[in-house]
C-alpha cells in the first residue's frame, strides 16, 4: 500500500519511467496502493512524466480491486 504514498520528485519520476519502459511487455509489475487509480496522475505530478508513466501502466493491465475495506481500521477495532 506504499505506491504513491509520497509524491515522487523529478528524479523519482524519471527513474519510474525508465523502469516501466524496460519492463513493458517483458515482465510483470505489481502496484499496491491505498489511492484510487483516478488519483495516480495527480500524485505523479500531473506533467509529461506523469502522462508517460500512466501510459505504460494502464495498457496491458489487470486491475484487482480489493474494495473499500480498511484492514487497519478492522484490526484496531478487533484488538
FENVENRA-V612612 format. One record per residue. N is the residue number from 1. RES is the residue in three letters. PHI is phi in radians with two decimals (* if undefined). PSI is psi as a letter, one per 40 degrees, with the letter a starting at -180 (none if undefined). D_CENTER is the distance of its C-alpha to the mean C-alpha in Angstrom with 2 decimals. Layout:
BEGIN
N|RES|PHI|PSI|D_CENTER + N|RES|PHI|PSI|D_CENTER
END
This chain:
BEGIN
1|UNK|*|e|9.07 + 2|UNK|-1.65|e|8.47 + 3|UNK|-1.00|h|4.80 + 4|UNK|1.19|f|5.89 + 5|UNK|-1.04|d|9.13 + 6|UNK|-1.84|i|11.04 + 7|UNK|-1.25|h|11.05 + 8|UNK|-1.21|i|11.10 + 9|UNK|-1.43|a|14.61 + 10|UNK|-1.01|d|15.99 + 11|UNK|-1.10|d|16.48 + 12|UNK|-1.17|d|12.97 + 13|UNK|-1.12|d|11.77 + 14|UNK|-1.11|d|14.68 + 15|UNK|-1.12|d|13.93 + 16|UNK|-1.07|d|10.37 + 17|UNK|-1.08|d|12.15 + 18|UNK|-1.08|d|14.99 + 19|UNK|-1.07|d|13.20 + 20|UNK|-1.14|d|11.45 + 21|UNK|-1.10|d|14.88 + 22|UNK|-1.19|d|16.74 + 23|UNK|-1.52|e|14.88 + 24|UNK|-1.01|h|14.91 + 25|UNK|1.08|e|17.55 + 26|UNK|-2.17|d|18.52 + 27|UNK|-2.70|i|16.24 + 28|UNK|-1.53|i|13.56 + 29|UNK|-2.35|h|10.08 + 30|UNK|-1.93|h|8.51 + 31|UNK|-1.97|h|5.10 + 32|UNK|-2.07|h|6.63 + 33|UNK|-2.66|i|6.18 + 34|UNK|-1.67|e|9.09 + 35|UNK|-1.75|i|7.92 + 36|UNK|-1.15|i|8.92 + 37|UNK|-1.06|d|7.25 + 38|UNK|-1.15|e|10.30 + 39|UNK|-1.66|e|9.34 + 40|UNK|-1.07|d|6.24 + 41|UNK|-1.01|d|9.10 + 42|UNK|-1.11|d|11.19 + 43|UNK|-1.17|d|9.10 + 44|UNK|-1.49|e|8.84 + 45|UNK|1.85|e|12.60 + 46|UNK|1.03|e|13.57 + 47|UNK|-1.78|a|15.60 + 48|UNK|-1.09|d|16.32 + 49|UNK|-1.09|d|13.66 + 50|UNK|-1.07|d|10.98 + 51|UNK|-1.02|d|12.96 + 52|UNK|-1.17|d|13.15 + 53|UNK|-1.11|d|9.57 + 54|UNK|-1.12|d|8.77 + 55|UNK|-1.04|d|12.08 + 56|UNK|-1.32|d|11.31 + 57|UNK|-1.41|d|8.26 + 58|UNK|-1.32|d|10.25 + 59|UNK|-1.52|i|13.49 + 60|UNK|1.03|f|14.71 + 61|UNK|-1.97|i|11.97 + 62|UNK|-1.91|h|12.97 + 63|UNK|-1.67|h|11.22 + 64|UNK|-2.08|h|12.49 + 65|UNK|-1.63|h|12.87 + 66|UNK|-1.63|e|14.55 + 67|UNK|1.56|a|16.03 + 68|UNK|-1.81|e|16.65 + 69|UNK|-1.24|h|18.56 + 70|UNK|-1.73|h|17.93 + 71|UNK|-1.18|d|19.21 + 72|UNK|-1.15|d|19.81 + 73|UNK|-1.14|d|22.12 + 74|UNK|-1.06|d|23.70 + 75|UNK|-1.15|d|24.46 + 76|UNK|-1.16|d|25.91 + 77|UNK|-1.21|d|28.21 + 78|UNK|-1.56|e|29.45 + 79|UNK|-1.65|none|30.49
END
